[in-house]
Amino acid sequence: MPREIITLQVGQCGNQIGTEFWSKLCSEHGISKSGSFNEVAESSPGIDRKDVFFYQADDNHYIPRALLLDLEPRVINGIKNSDHKRLFNNENMYVSQQGGGAGNNWASGYSQGASVENEIMDMIDREADGSDSLEGFVMCHSIAGGTGSGLGSYILEALGDRYGKKLVQTYSIFPNQNEISDVVVQPYNSLLTLKRLILNSDSVVVLDNTALNRIAEEKMKIDNPTFSHTNSLVSSVMAASTTTLRYPGYMNNDLVSLVASLVPTPRCHFLMTGYTPLSSYAHGLNATRKTTVLDVMRRLLQAKNIMVSSNIREQEFEEVSSIYFS
């Protein structure tokens, strides 16, 4: 029986990354942008477990187990008008009636979260009730803005109160350290969010904009990386890290076993990620080379492939989990 996971996309960054993530999952499972199977997938059914992240509607098309949450309408309205407008459940999209956003202020996002808690938790409860064996939640957000940090923090606390026995994993985007931000309170937003990530989450996948931009420039040969390039990197990591949940194998077939193998103590749950090989977007090239498992392992542990700005040469790894897929 598949263990269902509900995805929460919070704020501008979370929704943009989440949309890329669902696009990759649809591509891997043979689901069209409207949620229906394509002809190739229907003629050659596999052993994938779509039900972990999707459920079937009455007309048999697949809908993501996702909630799209934001305090300003621009990004979600863009999704509604995109090629994926028929993929998501409109009842799972929440935009604040005020529509003014959080103004890149953690306190504003957190206080607005308190005022809209009932509406958001009702949506979460409805998705949870529709699951046969809910395993946990995955949240995509940024820690430096207002909605992703403030509203995201409030939702983490609310999930801990209502679903204390369910796993909560986050894909948290950390700010770029090499750029001076226009948001004066960005350090405060980050610190206040980090406290909630420490106390109210079981696993935090750290994705650093500094490292993401460096990888885009050095490995993918992109002169001026945009958010679409870094979002694509993040969605690739999300899709790769959930491969064992969607394609059953010998181990790590659920989120519990995956997290248990990487988190030695409850508070030591901030994870670094590496991804290889990375294709070059320059001149439309998609470079592929012959390699071995040892070469892949060696490259995965190289600092230039780690998506966190950390000098890993002077550190030791507590746990390492490698996922191979093709």
C-alpha positions as CSV (number, residue, x, y, z in Angstrom):
1,M,0.0,0.0,0.0
2,P,1.5,3.4,-1.0
3,R,2.1,5.9,1.8
4,E,0.7,9.2,0.6
5,I,2.6,12.5,0.9
6,I,0.9,15.9,0.7
7,T,3.0,18.7,-0.8
8,L,2.6,22.3,0.5
9,Q,3.8,25.0,-1.8
10,V,4.1,28.3,0.2
11,G,4.9,31.7,-1.2
12,Q,6.3,32.8,-4.6
13,C,9.4,30.6,-4.4
14,G,7.6,27.6,-3.2
15,N,4.9,27.7,-5.9
16,Q,7.4,28.3,-8.7
17,I,9.6,25.3,-7.5
18,G,6.5,23.2,-6.9
19,T,5.2,23.7,-10.4
20,E,8.6,22.7,-11.9
21,F,8.6,19.6,-9.6
22,W,5.1,18.5,-10.7
23,S,6.1,19.0,-14.3
24,K,9.0,16.6,-13.9
25,L,6.9,14.0,-12.0
26,C,4.3,14.1,-14.8
27,S,7.0,13.6,-17.4
28,E,8.4,10.6,-15.5
29,H,5.1,8.9,-14.9
30,G,3.6,9.6,-18.4
31,I,1.0,12.0,-17.2
32,S,0.1,14.9,-19.5
33,K,-0.2,18.5,-18.5
34,S,-4.0,18.1,-18.1
35,G,-3.6,15.1,-15.8
36,S,-4.4,12.3,-18.2
37,F,-2.2,9.4,-19.3
38,N,-0.5,9.6,-22.7
39,E,-0.8,6.8,-25.2
40,V,2.7,5.5,-24.5
41,A,2.1,5.2,-20.8
42,E,-1.2,3.4,-21.2
43,S,0.3,0.9,-23.6
44,S,3.3,0.1,-21.4
45,P,2.2,0.3,-17.7
46,G,5.0,0.1,-15.2
47,I,5.4,-0.6,-11.5
48,D,5.5,3.0,-10.4
49,R,3.5,4.2,-7.4
50,K,1.7,7.3,-8.7
51,D,-0.6,7.3,-5.7
52,V,2.1,8.5,-3.4
53,F,1.9,12.0,-4.9
54,F,-1.2,11.8,-7.1
55,Y,-4.8,10.7,-6.8
56,Q,-7.4,9.9,-9.5
57,A,-10.4,12.1,-9.9
58,D,-13.9,10.8,-10.9
59,D,-12.9,11.2,-14.6
60,N,-9.8,9.1,-14.0
61,H,-7.3,11.9,-14.6
62,Y,-4.5,12.4,-12.0
63,I,-4.4,15.3,-9.6
64,P,-1.4,16.2,-7.5
65,R,-1.7,15.9,-3.7
66,A,-0.6,19.5,-3.5
67,L,-1.8,22.7,-1.8
68,L,-0.8,26.0,-3.4
69,L,-0.7,28.8,-0.8
70,D,0.2,32.4,-1.2
71,L,-0.7,35.8,0.3
72,E,-0.6,37.6,-3.1
73,P,-2.2,36.3,-6.3
74,R,0.4,36.9,-9.0
75,V,2.2,33.5,-9.0
76,I,-0.9,31.4,-8.5
77,N,-2.8,33.3,-11.1
78,G,0.1,32.6,-13.5
79,I,-0.3,28.9,-12.7
80,K,-4.0,29.0,-13.4
81,N,-3.3,30.5,-16.8
82,S,-0.4,28.2,-17.7
83,D,-0.3,24.8,-19.5
84,H,-0.8,23.1,-16.1
85,K,-4.1,24.9,-15.3
86,R,-6.1,21.6,-15.5
87,L,-3.6,19.6,-13.5
88,F,-4.2,21.1,-10.1
89,N,-7.3,21.1,-8.0
90,N,-8.6,24.7,-7.8
91,E,-10.0,23.9,-4.3
92,N,-6.4,23.4,-3.1
93,M,-5.3,26.9,-4.2
94,Y,-5.4,29.6,-1.5
95,V,-4.8,33.3,-2.0
96,S,-5.4,35.8,0.7
97,Q,-8.4,38.0,0.2
98,Q,-6.4,41.0,1.0
99,G,-4.0,40.1,-1.8
100,G,-1.2,42.4,-0.6
101,G,1.3,39.7,0.3
102,A,3.6,39.8,3.4
103,G,5.9,42.6,2.2
104,N,9.0,40.4,2.7
105,N,8.4,40.5,6.4
106,W,8.3,37.4,8.5
107,A,6.1,39.0,11.2
108,S,3.5,39.9,8.6
109,G,3.4,36.5,7.1
110,Y,3.2,34.8,10.5
111,S,0.4,37.1,11.8
112,Q,-1.6,36.6,8.6
113,G,-1.1,32.8,9.0
114,A,-2.9,33.0,12.3
115,S,-5.8,34.8,10.8
116,V,-6.2,32.3,7.9
117,E,-5.3,29.1,9.9
118,N,-8.8,27.6,9.8
119,E,-9.1,27.9,6.0
120,I,-5.7,26.4,5.3
121,M,-6.0,23.6,7.9
122,D,-9.4,22.7,6.4
123,M,-7.8,22.3,3.1
124,I,-5.0,20.1,4.6
125,D,-7.6,18.1,6.6
126,R,-9.6,17.4,3.4
127,E,-6.5,16.1,1.6
128,A,-5.5,14.0,4.6
129,D,-9.0,12.5,4.8
130,G,-8.7,11.5,1.1
131,S,-5.6,9.5,1.8
132,D,-5.6,5.8,2.8
133,S,-2.4,5.9,4.7
134,L,-0.9,9.4,5.0
135,E,2.8,9.3,5.8
136,G,3.6,13.0,6.0
137,F,4.1,16.4,4.4
138,V,6.6,18.0,2.1
139,M,6.9,21.8,2.1
140,C,8.6,23.9,-0.5
141,H,9.4,27.5,0.6
142,S,12.0,30.2,0.9
143,I,13.3,31.3,4.3
144,A,14.3,34.8,3.3
145,G,11.0,36.3,2.1
146,G,7.7,37.0,3.9
147,T,5.2,34.4,2.9
148,G,7.5,31.4,2.6
149,S,9.2,32.2,5.9
150,G,6.3,33.7,8.0
151,L,3.3,31.7,6.7
152,G,5.5,28.7,6.3
153,S,6.6,28.9,9.9
154,Y,3.1,29.1,11.1
155,I,2.0,26.1,9.1
156,L,4.9,24.1,10.4
157,E,3.8,24.8,14.0
158,A,0.1,24.0,13.1
159,L,1.1,20.7,11.5
160,G,3.1,19.8,14.6
161,D,0.0,20.4,16.8
162,R,-2.5,18.6,14.6
163,Y,-0.4,15.9,12.9
164,G,2.3,15.4,15.5
165,K,2.9,11.7,14.4
166,K,3.3,12.5,10.7
167,L,6.7,13.3,9.1
168,V,7.4,16.8,7.9
169,Q,10.1,17.3,5.4
170,T,11.0,20.7,3.9
171,Y,12.9,21.9,0.8
172,S,14.1,25.2,2.1
173,I,15.7,27.8,-0.2
174,F,18.4,29.8,1.6
175,P,19.3,33.3,0.3
176,N,22.3,34.2,-1.9
177,Q,25.2,35.3,0.3
178,N,27.1,37.0,-2.6
179,E,24.4,39.5,-3.3
180,I,23.2,42.5,-1.3
181,S,19.5,42.0,-0.9
182,D,16.9,44.7,-1.3
183,V,15.1,43.2,1.7
184,V,16.6,44.8,4.8
185,V,15.0,42.3,7.2
186,Q,16.2,39.2,5.3
187,P,18.6,38.0,8.1
188,Y,15.8,38.3,10.6
189,N,13.4,36.4,8.4
190,S,16.0,33.6,8.0
191,L,16.7,33.3,11.7
192,L,13.1,33.3,12.8
193,T,12.3,30.6,10.2
194,L,15.3,28.5,11.1
195,K,14.0,28.2,14.7
196,R,10.8,26.7,13.4
197,L,12.7,24.4,11.0
198,I,14.8,23.1,14.0
199,L,11.8,22.6,16.3
200,N,8.9,21.6,13.9
201,S,10.4,19.6,11.1
202,D,11.9,16.1,10.8
203,S,14.1,16.7,7.8
204,V,15.3,19.9,6.1
205,V,16.9,19.7,2.7
206,V,19.0,22.8,2.4
207,L,19.2,24.4,-1.0
208,D,21.5,27.5,-1.1
209,N,20.9,30.1,-3.8
210,T,24.7,30.9,-3.7
211,A,25.6,27.3,-4.6
212,L,22.8,27.0,-7.1
213,N,23.9,30.1,-9.0
214,R,27.5,28.8,-8.9
215,I,26.5,25.4,-10.3
216,A,24.4,27.1,-13.0
217,E,27.4,29.2,-14.1
218,E,30.2,26.7,-13.8
219,K,28.6,23.3,-14.5
220,M,25.8,24.3,-16.9
221,K,27.7,27.2,-18.6
222,I,24.9,29.8,-18.1
223,D,26.3,33.3,-18.0
224,N,23.5,35.0,-16.2
225,P,21.4,32.3,-14.3
226,T,17.7,33.2,-13.7
227,F,15.3,31.9,-11.2
228,S,13.9,29.5,-13.8
229,H,17.4,27.9,-14.1
230,T,17.8,27.5,-10.3
231,N,14.2,26.4,-9.9
232,S,14.9,23.7,-12.4
233,L,17.9,22.5,-10.4
234,V,15.8,22.4,-7.2
235,S,13.0,20.5,-8.9
236,S,15.5,18.0,-10.2
237,V,16.8,17.4,-6.7
238,M,13.2,17.0,-5.4
239,A,12.3,14.5,-8.1
240,A,15.5,12.5,-7.6
241,S,15.2,12.4,-3.8
242,T,11.6,11.0,-4.1
243,T,12.5,8.4,-6.7
244,T,12.6,5.5,-4.2
245,L,9.2,6.5,-2.9
246,R,7.6,6.4,-6.4
247,Y,9.5,3.4,-7.8
248,P,9.6,0.6,-5.2
249,G,13.0,-1.1,-4.6
250,Y,14.8,-3.0,-1.9
251,M,15.2,-0.1,0.5
252,N,14.0,3.4,1.3
253,N,10.5,2.7,0.0
254,D,8.9,5.2,2.3
255,L,9.7,8.6,3.8
256,V,10.3,7.1,7.2
257,S,13.1,4.8,6.2
258,L,14.6,7.5,3.9
259,V,14.8,10.0,6.8
260,A,15.8,7.5,9.4
261,S,18.9,6.6,7.4
262,L,20.0,10.2,7.2
263,V,19.1,11.7,10.5
264,P,21.3,10.4,13.4
265,T,19.6,12.6,16.1
266,P,16.4,14.6,16.0
267,R,18.0,18.0,15.9
268,C,20.7,17.0,13.4
269,H,18.3,16.9,10.4
270,F,19.7,19.5,8.0
271,L,20.6,17.7,4.8
272,M,23.0,18.6,2.0
273,T,22.4,17.5,-1.6
274,G,24.5,16.7,-4.6
275,Y,23.4,16.0,-8.1
276,T,25.3,14.7,-11.1
277,P,25.6,14.7,-14.1
278,L,24.4,18.2,-15.0
279,S,23.7,18.9,-18.7
280,S,24.8,22.2,-20.3
281,Y,22.1,24.5,-21.6
282,A,24.6,26.4,-23.7
283,H,23.9,26.1,-27.4
284,G,21.3,23.5,-26.7
285,L,23.8,20.8,-25.8
286,N,22.9,17.9,-23.7
287,A,26.3,16.4,-22.8
288,T,26.4,12.7,-21.9
289,R,29.5,10.7,-21.0
290,K,30.4,7.2,-20.2
291,T,31.0,6.7,-16.5
292,T,31.1,4.3,-13.6
293,V,29.4,4.1,-10.2
294,L,32.7,5.0,-8.5
295,D,33.0,8.1,-10.8
296,V,29.4,9.2,-9.9
297,M,30.0,8.7,-6.2
298,R,33.2,10.7,-6.4
299,R,31.5,13.6,-8.2
300,L,28.5,13.6,-5.8
301,L,30.8,14.3,-2.9
302,Q,32.8,17.1,-4.6
303,A,32.1,20.6,-3.3
304,K,31.4,21.9,-6.8
305,N,28.4,19.6,-7.0
306,I,27.0,20.2,-3.5
307,M,24.0,22.6,-3.5
308,V,25.1,24.2,-0.2
309,S,27.9,26.8,0.2
310,S,30.0,24.8,2.7
311,N,33.6,23.8,2.8
312,I,33.0,20.1,3.0
313,R,36.7,19.3,2.6
314,E,37.1,20.1,6.3
315,Q,34.1,18.2,7.4
316,E,33.1,14.6,7.9
317,F,29.8,13.1,6.7
318,E,27.6,11.4,9.4
319,E,25.3,9.7,6.8
320,V,25.3,9.4,3.0
321,S,22.5,8.1,0.9
322,S,23.0,7.8,-2.9
323,I,20.0,7.4,-5.3
324,Y,20.7,6.2,-8.8
325,F,18.1,6.4,-11.6
326,S,18.0,6.5,-15.3
